[in-house]
Amino acid sequence: MMVRKLLSGVALCCISAITNANPVHVGGVIYQLDFSDFTPITKPYGNTTAVVGYEKELFVEGDYGQYLLYEVDGEIKTKWFAGNMLASMFVSCSDATNDPSSEQIIGATFAFGVRYDQVSYTAKPRVSEIRNTAGQCKRMKIRINKEGNLSRQFYTIYTDMKLRVKVIEVVGG
């Protein structure tokens, strides 16, 4: 009976290691963002609209002015019809006022998805940066852009996206 309770506790511990994000708490928990968590960013394209990127805003709790390690990584799966795909990912923080002048860039990256023998391969963006935002990281914004001209953005279709977000205090930072 004791073993069963212990195993249940261990299973619960491991299941809660990856959780839904909002808010993100400083402390090392890995938060999972899925495709449905992101808001499409669109532009007019002919008689329709093109999705040119995706954005997600998260609240952050626990930034008191210490050095923090921000890690955002994952996979973008696509379907496109010619050539390779390039995605950019930008991670930024701002204070709770929504004042654009408070936005601080945490990191940016490019990720390539290649197409070979009519198969599209996953792009894997990753930002891992240590920053001190002076306690002003109350909102984190993650933006994924489809790079290239508007036609390429229109014909590049994201079929799935999974990102992991983790914010950890840097000891001795």
Beta strands, then each sheet from edge to edge (+ up, - down):
strand 1: 18-20
strand 2: 24-25
strand 3: 30-34
strand 4: 39-45
strand 5: 48-61
strand 6: 68-79
strand 7: 85-94
strand 8: 104-113
strand 9: 115-116
strand 10: 119-120
strand 11: 126-131
strand 12: 139-146
strand 13: 157-169
sheet 1: 1+ 3+ 13- 6+ 11-
sheet 2: 2+ 5+ 4-
sheet 3: 2+ 5+ 12- 7+ 8-
sheet 4: 9+ 10-
end
